[in-house]
């Protein structure tokens, strides 16, 4: 573990606090880190321990740590430096505000996996041929949006909402619609999704095709599995896209290779 990590029994303190509050887990991590920064444990300009080390220290998942770091970055407390890591800003706010960032993209997608997986299983028993044909059309539009780099994944949303409607259950439709609305309304989630778009993450046509084929087969188990597999891959793509100290390294490497090829081709 990084030698710069302060030697104190923060894990015990954190566990006690967790039992006394309904605050979201990533917010607890963010507030604990903010307290350490304000106390001088991490000075302005100092590099924070790695994401892996922080996850081990707080005994939480790396996605939780990442959401905490992104929330602190939004608040101006830390900054990601290309290929180097996460650093305390040179002049962090004396009293950084604590906006209600609500929910991160990992947590939201996990909820979607639960609800939309079951929605797909139910829809497989009730969707009509006409509704399945509409899904086929939406899938073509999704592919076109990808090619045209359309922002907002409009066809993606329509695809998932059409499946929810195919359950014939208005409560399910309302829950799925609420989860999709949160994608853009919750500041932390919206920020993470924008990062993903920035590095080129788009709806995966093949994964949606698997869901559609399971629905066409009227196979609830296959439809549930295909939807959950799809949303679990969304989480994995978000992990890659929001790895603040790794994405820029990869981008720089690609740019260097491109420049090298251009130089060689000019010989």
N, C-alpha and C positions, 0 to 999 in steps of 0.2 A: 504494500500500500504506500501511497505518496507520503514522504516524510513530513510534508507541510501540513498534514491533517492534524488539527489540534488534539491533544491527548486529554479527553474528558469523556465521561460516560454518557454521551448524548443519546445512545440507543435506548437506555433505560428511561431517560427523560422523555424521549419521543414516544415510547410505548405508553407511558402514563398519560401523556397528552392525547394520544389517539383514543384512549378509552373515555375521555372526558369531553370530546368534541365531535360534532358532526361535520367538521371541515373536511373538504376533500383531501385525499392523500397527497396529491401533488402539491396542494396548497400548504400542507403541513411541512413538506420538504422545503418548499420555497421560503416559507417564513423562518424555518430553522436556519437555512443558509443565509437569509437576510440578517438574522440575529448575529450570526458568526461574523459576517462582514462588518456590521455596525460595531461589534465589540473589538474589531481590529485583528481577529484571528486570520482574516484574509485582507491584505492591504490593497489599496487602489493600484491597479496594474498587475496584480499577482494572478498567476494562473491557478485555477481551481483544480482539485483532484479530478481524475478521469471519471467519466460516467460510470464505468465499471466499479471503481473504488467507492464512489458515492452510493451506488446501489448496494454494495456489500455493507457499508457503514450503517445505512438506514434500514437494511434488510427489506428492500423493496425491489420491484422490477426495474429494468433499465428504461422501459417506456415511461414509468412514473417519474424517474429522475429527469428524463428528457422533457416531459411536460413542465416540470418545475423550472428547469433551466430556460425554456422558451418563455415561460411566464415572467421570469426575472429579466430576460432580455427585453421583452415588451415594455417592462417598467423602467428600463434604462439602468438596471443595476449591474448587469453583466453584458459582455459582448463576445461574439464568436469571431476569432481571428483565423483567417484562411490557413488551413493545414496545421494549425498550432494548438487549438483548444479553446476553452472558455475562460475569459479573464474578467476580473472585477474592473468596472469602468474606472477611468482615471479620476473622475469626480462623481462618484455615485450620489444619487439624491440623498440628502440628509434624512428626509422622512419620505421614503418612496411610498407612493400611494398603493393601496391594495385593492385594485378594481376587481369586481366579481367576474372573473374570467370564466366562471361557470363550469365548462366541461371541455376536455381535450378530445382530439380526434380518435385516440386509442379507445377511450372509454365509450365514446359514441358508437364506434364501429363494433365494439364488443356487444353493445345493446342491440344494434342492428342484426348482428349474427343470431342472437337469441330470438328476436321477434320475427325477423324476415325469414329465418330458416323454417320456423313453424308456419308462417304465412304461405311459403312456397309449397310445403307439404299439403296444406289444406286446399290451396288453389289447384293442385294437381288433380283433386277429386271433383272440381266444380267448374273449371274454365271451359268455355265453349270453343268450338272450332274457330268462330269469328274472332274471339278474343285472342286466341293463339296466333291467328293470322296478323292481328294488330301488333302483337309482340314481335313478330318477324319483321314487320315494317319498321318498328321502332329500332330494332337492332341494326337495320340498314342505315337508318338515320344516325345512330350512334357512331357507326363506322365513318360516316361522312363528316360528322362533327370532329372526330379524331383527326381526320385528314386535313380539315380546315382549321384545326387548333381552336375550336370554339370554347370560350371560357364558360364555366358553370355547369358543365355536364347535364345539359337540359334533357337530352334523350335518355341518359342514364337514369335520371330521376323518374321520367315517365315510364321507363321499363319497370322499375321497382314498384311504382305506384299502381301500375296496371295489374301486377301480380297481387298486390294487396287488395285491389278492387275485386279480383277474381275469387277471393275467399267468400264473398257475399256476406261479409261481416264488417259493419260500419265502424265498430270499435277498433278492429285491427287496422282499418284504413286510417283512422285518426291517429293511432299510435305511430304508424310508419310515416305518415305525413309530418307529425311533430318531430320525429327524429331527423328527417331530411331538413326541416326548417332550422333545426339547431346547428346544422353544418355551417350555415352562414351567419347565424345570429349570435352564437357563442364566440366571443372574441378569440379565445385560445384555439378553439377548433378551426375557426376561419383562418387564423394565422398559419396553423400547421398545414391546412389544405392548400393554402396559397404557396407555401414552400414546396409542397409536392408538385403543384402545377409548374412552378418555376423550373424544376429540374426535369420536366417532361412526363410526369406520371399522368396517364390517361386511363379511362375505363377500358378494361380488357375484354375485347370482343369474344374471344374463345371461351372465357369463363361464363359470360352471359349466354353464349350458345349452349353450353352444357346445361345451364338451368332451363333454357327453353326446350331442349330435347327431352329432358326429364319430365317437364310438364306435358309435352306432346305424348309421351309414353304413358301418361296418367299414373306415374309411379311416385307416390308421396315420399317414400324413403330416399329415392334417388334425387328428388327435387330438394328435399331438406339438405341432403349431403352436398349437392352442387352449390346451393346458396351459401351454406356455411363455409365450404371450401373457398368460394369466391371472396367472401368477406374476410376470411382469415388471411388471404393473400393481399387484400387491401391493407390490412394491418402491417404485414411484412413490407409492403411497398412504402408505407408511411415511415416505418423504422429506417429504411434506407434513405428516404428523401429528407428526413429531418435530422440526420446525423450531422450536426453542424460542423464538426471538425473533420469530417471525412468527405462530404460531398464536394467541397471546394478543392480538396486534394485531387479527387478524381477528375474534376473539371479542368484543373490546371494541367494535369498529366495529358488529358486529351488535347488541350490547346497546344501544349508543347509538341506533341506528336504531329499535330496538324501543321504547325510551323516548320517542323523538320521535313515533312513530306513536301511542303511547298518549296522549301529551299532546294531539296534534292531534285525536284522536277524542273527547277529553273537552271540546272547545270547544263 
